[in-house]
Amino acid sequence: MTEEHSHIVPYKTFLIIWFALLILTGITIAVAQYNLGALNIWVALGIATLKAGLVVSVFMHMQYESYLFKLSLLSALAILAIFIGFTFFDVLYR
C-alpha cells in the first residue's frame, strides 16, 4: 500500500517566491543591458539556475522528497550543467 502525504504550503510562501522570481527576472533584464564579455552566459545561467531551484524546491515540493530522490535529481542536473558548460567552452574558443 502506498501512503499519501499532503504538504500544505501557505499562500504567503507562494507569493514570496513569485516576487523573488519577478525580481530575478528584472535582474536578468538589467544584466542583459551590459556587455560582460564571456561572463554574459555565465551570469544568465547562474540567475536561471537560481530561479529553477526556487521553482523546483517550492512549487514542485522537492523539499519534502527523500534524500535519494534529491540526490538523483541533483546528479542529473550536474551532468546537464557540465554538458552545457563544455558546449559553451567549445563555442567560446573557436
C-alpha positions in Angstrom: 0.0 0.0 0.0 1.1 3.5 -0.7 0.9 6.3 1.8 -0.2 9.7 0.5 1.4 12.7 2.1 0.0 16.1 1.7 2.1 19.1 2.2 0.2 22.2 2.7 2.2 25.3 1.7 0.7 28.6 2.7 -0.1 31.2 0.0 2.3 33.6 1.6 5.2 31.3 0.6 4.0 31.1 -2.9 3.7 34.9 -3.1 7.2 35.4 -1.7 8.7 33.0 -4.2 6.7 34.7 -7.0 8.0 38.1 -6.1 11.5 36.6 -5.9 11.1 35.2 -9.4 9.9 38.6 -10.6 12.9 40.3 -9.0 15.3 37.8 -10.5 13.7 38.3 -13.9 14.3 42.0 -13.5 17.9 41.4 -12.6 18.3 39.2 -15.7 16.9 42.0 -17.9 19.1 44.6 -16.2 22.3 42.5 -16.6 21.5 41.8 -20.3 21.9 45.6 -20.9 25.6 45.4 -20.1 28.4 43.7 -22.2 30.3 41.5 -19.8 32.1 39.6 -22.5 32.3 35.9 -21.8 30.6 36.3 -18.4 27.2 37.2 -20.1 26.4 33.5 -20.5 27.6 32.5 -17.0 25.6 35.3 -15.3 22.5 34.4 -17.2 22.9 30.7 -16.4 23.5 31.5 -12.8 20.4 33.5 -12.4 18.4 30.9 -14.4 19.7 28.2 -12.1 18.6 30.1 -9.0 15.2 30.7 -10.5 14.9 27.0 -11.4 16.0 26.0 -7.9 13.2 28.1 -6.4 10.6 26.6 -8.7 11.8 23.0 -8.1 12.1 23.5 -4.3 8.8 25.2 -3.6 6.3 24.7 -6.4 7.3 21.1 -7.1 7.7 20.3 -3.4 11.2 18.9 -3.7 11.9 19.9 -0.2 9.6 17.2 1.1 11.1 14.4 -1.0 13.6 11.7 0.2 17.3 12.1 0.2 17.9 9.6 -2.6 15.4 11.4 -4.9 17.1 14.7 -4.2 20.5 13.2 -4.9 19.4 11.7 -8.2 17.9 15.0 -9.4 21.0 16.9 -8.3 23.3 14.5 -10.1 21.2 14.6 -13.3 21.3 18.4 -13.2 25.0 18.5 -12.6 25.7 16.3 -15.6 23.4 18.5 -17.7 25.3 21.6 -16.4 28.7 20.0 -17.3 27.5 19.3 -20.9 26.2 22.8 -21.3 29.4 24.2 -19.9 31.5 22.2 -22.3 29.4 23.4 -25.2 29.9 27.0 -24.2 33.7 26.4 -23.9 33.7 24.9 -27.4 31.8 27.9 -28.9 33.9 30.4 -26.9 37.3 29.3 -28.1 36.6 28.7 -31.8 
